[in-house]
């Protein structure tokens, strides 16, 4: 993954994303948010900072940015 140095609000608007709150699956009850812009070969998204509660956890939401990626995700949904 690549972590672009971009304005979070502009990234969210450009990619039609939203910040999502997650509760730690490790059981500590801490809430964390997807606020870190990320890019993969075929998707743009947001990732939460690494949360270390026992094992390391993070949440990621992605949106396809190529026609091939969109076709792949449409097969899964």
C-alpha positions as CSV (number, residue, x, y, z in Angstrom):
1,X,0.0,0.0,0.0
2,X,1.0,3.6,-0.6
3,X,0.1,6.3,1.9
4,X,-0.3,9.5,-0.1
5,X,0.3,12.8,1.5
6,X,-3.1,14.4,0.6
7,X,-5.7,16.5,2.3
8,X,-8.1,14.1,4.0
9,X,-11.3,16.0,3.2
10,X,-10.3,16.3,-0.5
11,X,-9.4,12.6,-0.6
12,X,-12.8,11.6,0.9
13,X,-14.7,13.9,-1.6
14,X,-12.7,12.8,-4.6
15,X,-13.1,9.1,-3.9
16,X,-16.7,9.2,-2.4
17,X,-15.5,7.7,0.9
18,X,-16.5,8.4,4.5
19,X,-14.7,8.0,7.8
20,X,-16.0,4.9,9.6
21,X,-15.8,4.2,13.3
22,X,-14.9,0.6,14.4
23,X,-14.8,-1.0,17.8
24,X,-11.7,-3.0,18.5
25,X,-12.3,-6.7,17.7
26,X,-9.7,-7.6,20.3
27,X,-12.0,-6.8,23.1
28,X,-10.6,-3.6,24.7
29,X,-13.6,-1.6,23.5
30,X,-11.6,1.2,22.0
31,X,-13.1,3.0,19.0
32,X,-10.9,3.9,16.1
33,X,-11.5,5.6,12.7
34,X,-10.5,5.1,9.1
35,X,-8.6,8.4,8.6
36,X,-5.4,7.5,6.8
37,X,-5.6,7.8,2.9
38,X,-4.3,4.7,1.1
39,X,-3.7,3.6,-2.5
40,X,-3.3,0.1,-3.9
41,X,-2.8,-1.0,-7.5
42,X,-6.5,-0.9,-8.2
43,X,-8.2,0.9,-5.3
44,X,-8.2,4.0,-3.2
45,X,-9.4,4.1,0.4
46,X,-9.0,4.9,4.0
47,X,-7.3,2.9,6.7
48,X,-7.4,3.2,10.5
49,X,-4.1,3.7,12.4
50,X,-2.8,0.4,13.7
51,X,-4.4,-0.6,16.9
52,X,-2.4,-3.0,19.0
53,X,-4.6,-4.8,21.4
54,X,-3.1,-8.3,21.7
55,X,-2.7,-8.7,17.9
56,X,-2.4,-5.7,15.7
57,X,-5.7,-4.6,14.1
58,X,-6.7,-2.0,11.5
59,X,-9.7,-1.4,9.4
60,X,-9.7,-0.5,5.7
61,X,-12.4,0.7,3.4
62,X,-11.6,0.8,-0.3
63,X,-13.2,1.9,-3.6
64,X,-12.1,0.5,-7.0
65,X,-10.3,3.0,-9.3
66,X,-10.1,0.9,-12.4
67,X,-12.7,-0.9,-14.6
68,X,-11.0,-4.2,-13.8
69,X,-11.1,-3.7,-10.1
70,X,-14.8,-2.7,-10.3
71,X,-15.6,-5.8,-12.3
72,X,-13.8,-8.0,-9.7
73,X,-15.7,-6.4,-6.7
74,X,-19.0,-6.7,-8.5
75,X,-18.5,-10.5,-8.7
76,X,-18.1,-10.6,-4.9
77,X,-21.0,-8.5,-3.9
